[in-house]
Every structure is written in C-alpha cells, then in structure tokens.
C-alpha cells in the first residue's frame, strides 16, 4: 500500500521555509520604511511632526532586530495551527489589531485566492482537519496580524500607520506569490490533493 509522507513533517518543513522567506522580506521592508519616514519628515513643515518621524526612525533602527525576532516568534507559534484549531495564541487577540491586519491583508488575500485555497485543501487532505484559506497559519491575515502584534509597543501617528500599511503590503505581502507557489508544489509533490483533483480522479 502506498503511504504518503507524514503531514506533520511536511507542513513543519514548509512552515519553516515560509518563515525564512518572510524574514528576508521583512528585513527589506524595514530598510524601506526608514527611507519613507525620512521623506515624510523632509516634506513636512511642522517641526513637531518632523521630530516624531525622526524619533520613530531612530526607534525602528534601534529595535529592528528585536521587532523581527518577535515577528518570527509569533510565526513559529502558528505551526500548531496546521494540526489543531484549539491551540491558544501567545498574544490575546485585540480587535484593533485584527482590524488593521484585515485591512493590510485584504489585497493580498484577494490576489492569491486560488493559491491559498489550494494550500488549504491540500493541507486538509493531509491532516483530515478542515482548513480555511482565510485563517491559514502562513496566510496574509496571520502574517499581517503577527507583524502588527510585534510592533504593538511602538507609537505610530496616523500618517506613519498609513506608510507602514502601504509599505508592508508592497514589500512583504505583495511578494508572497512565489512563496505560496512553492508551498502548493510542496504539498502537491507530497501527494496531497485539492477537491477538484479528487473530483477529476473519481471521474477518470
């Protein structure tokens, strides 16, 4: 009898690879956000706003490693989400964080709908656990939420929040297509099917 690879091992390896790819993207994001804040300060005639931009730039530069480490920690914690929907997250869900993350993830979720759905269905086939593409441990919402949580101690004004949202979308979420494509291929090669593939196989 043909035995498929252990889904726990497959999903764990895939999850770690995604985190590695994300950390590279996050590093680029932090480099670009410094430039954007400098430009905002340069354009702003209000000295208080300029000072806030420069203070935030310095804080981000000083705490960059810690912020990235916290983001990675929350992403690592999400591994359990592939195998159980009952695990307790390390950080209690916050309605405002949820709103911000949903707003940041909306475009990416719509753009990669098919890939995310395929990943959810293949993972469900391997684990026999229902997967919702909107709540995948590596999905756009969860990535955005973990990022927002990692930055919860920073004080962003409205303009800075808009810059952060736009740049996180551009330099992280919009670049997840190749990562999700690799995840889909990884699960497909492991022998985990989508519902459509199962339907076609039953007809053949």
Secondary structure in CASP SS format (residue, H / E / C, confidence):
PFRMAT SS
TARGET T0000
AUTHOR 0000-0000-0000
METHOD secondary structure of the structure
MODEL  1
X C 1.00
X C 1.00
X C 1.00
X C 1.00
X C 1.00
X C 1.00
X H 1.00
X H 1.00
X H 1.00
X H 1.00
X H 1.00
X H 1.00
X H 1.00
X H 1.00
X H 1.00
X H 1.00
X H 1.00
X H 1.00
X H 1.00
X H 1.00
X H 1.00
X H 1.00
X H 1.00
X H 1.00
X H 1.00
X H 1.00
X H 1.00
X H 1.00
X H 1.00
X H 1.00
X H 1.00
X H 1.00
X H 1.00
X H 1.00
X H 1.00
X H 1.00
X H 1.00
X H 1.00
X H 1.00
X H 1.00
X H 1.00
X H 1.00
X H 1.00
X C 1.00
X C 1.00
X C 1.00
X H 1.00
X H 1.00
X H 1.00
X H 1.00
X H 1.00
X H 1.00
X H 1.00
X H 1.00
X H 1.00
X H 1.00
X H 1.00
X H 1.00
X H 1.00
X H 1.00
X H 1.00
X H 1.00
X H 1.00
X H 1.00
X H 1.00
X H 1.00
X H 1.00
X H 1.00
X H 1.00
X H 1.00
X H 1.00
X H 1.00
X H 1.00
X H 1.00
X H 1.00
X H 1.00
X H 1.00
X H 1.00
X H 1.00
X H 1.00
X H 1.00
X H 1.00
X C 1.00
X C 1.00
X C 1.00
X C 1.00
X C 1.00
X C 1.00
X C 1.00
X C 1.00
X C 1.00
X C 1.00
X C 1.00
X C 1.00
X H 1.00
X H 1.00
X H 1.00
X H 1.00
X H 1.00
X H 1.00
X H 1.00
X H 1.00
X H 1.00
X H 1.00
X H 1.00
X H 1.00
X H 1.00
X H 1.00
X H 1.00
X H 1.00
X H 1.00
X C 1.00
X H 1.00
X H 1.00
X H 1.00
X H 1.00
X H 1.00
X H 1.00
X H 1.00
X H 1.00
X H 1.00
X H 1.00
X H 1.00
X H 1.00
X H 1.00
X H 1.00
X H 1.00
X C 1.00
X C 1.00
X C 1.00
X C 1.00
X C 1.00
X H 1.00
X H 1.00
X H 1.00
X C 1.00
X C 1.00
X C 1.00
X C 1.00
X H 1.00
X H 1.00
X H 1.00
X H 1.00
X H 1.00
X H 1.00
X H 1.00
X H 1.00
X H 1.00
X H 1.00
X H 1.00
X C 1.00
X C 1.00
X C 1.00
X C 1.00
X C 1.00
X C 1.00
X C 1.00
X H 1.00
X H 1.00
X H 1.00
X H 1.00
X H 1.00
X H 1.00
X H 1.00
X H 1.00
X H 1.00
X H 1.00
X H 1.00
X H 1.00
X H 1.00
X H 1.00
X C 1.00
X H 1.00
X H 1.00
X H 1.00
X C 1.00
X H 1.00
X H 1.00
X H 1.00
X H 1.00
X H 1.00
X H 1.00
X H 1.00
X H 1.00
X H 1.00
X H 1.00
X H 1.00
X H 1.00
X H 1.00
X C 1.00
X C 1.00
X C 1.00
X C 1.00
X C 1.00
X H 1.00
X H 1.00
X H 1.00
X H 1.00
X H 1.00
X H 1.00
X H 1.00
X H 1.00
X H 1.00
X C 1.00
END
